[in-house]
Amino acid sequence: MKPGKRKRIQSYLYTIKNSESPKVSVIIPVMNERRTIAAVIRHAYRVHPETEVIVVANGSTDGSAELAQKIGARVIRYDHPLGHDVGRSIGAREAKGEILLFTDGDIIIPTRDLVPLIKAVNNGVDVALNKYLGPTDKQHVHSVILAKHTLNIIVSNPDLKGASMTTIPHAISRRARDLIGSEQLAIPPKAQAIALYNGLNVQGVHYVEVGKTNPRRGRRKGNDPLEQLIVGDHLEAIDWFITKSGERGNRYDLSRNRESV
């Protein structure tokens, strides 16, 4: 038997036992990821001795939910797709842990790249982000990358650059979940704006290369079907922030005397 095939079989046989009093809750939205979900669960489960893994099967039809349940994850099933990132909101609402870790079912991230996010939240960071920024050295930068940078500038945290709750993996404290609101996690840029507006400690803490490992499903001839959706989410986040802080985003008008214009 080839080593690669043996490793895949071992991934399917690996089982977990969710902690009854978890320190960490791992939330994994899944839609037809039977090929990768076993390995994703295996790596995520090892981030802490007291971990629960919650898989939100969002309209999955390929047996991903059944496999995740067989492995030992807690599975929340929906027969029909609920929308991009809605699974995060559902999983966060059901999570019991003090730290919530978010990843996706189609990208296998080694445990060693997840643990730094857990440690950061355990040490006082409210929102621990992946420092992956995407390709920014091109003449024509992807609109999603521009949107991430723009949002962080508008909410007066340019040091984050393009670090974003849109990007997995990331982790948040239970305090952050309760302040942001579980329902808002379905719109990651808005959740980030809420966190920053309310003074939560938001940091990029560890770099995980997720660009090359992203399956990029549904993209043809360079088109990304999620691009408009994600950019729209950022516009909604900016609108929320301006509504809360004023049209100048809490920035002073300095010495300009606009009444005389």
Salt bridges, closest charged atoms under 4 A:
GLU33 OE2 - ARG217 NH1 2.83
GLU66 OE2 - ARG77 NH1 3.17
ASP85 OD2 - HIS84 NE2 3.54
ASP85 OD1 - ARG88 NE 3.37
GLU94 OE1 - ARG74 NH2 3.12
GLU94 OE2 - ARG93 NE 3.28
ASP106 OD2 - ARG217 NH2 3.36
ASP113 OD1 - HIS206 NE2 2.81
ASP126 OD1 - ARG175 NH1 2.89
ASP178 OD1 - ARG177 NH2 2.77
ASP224 OD2 - ARG219 NH2 3.21
GLU227 OE1 - HIS142 NE2 3.78
GLU236 OE2 - LYS190 NZ 3.83
ASP253 OD1 - ARG248 NH1 3.58
ASP253 OD1 - ARG256 NH1 3.81
ASP253 OD2 - ARG258 NE 2.52
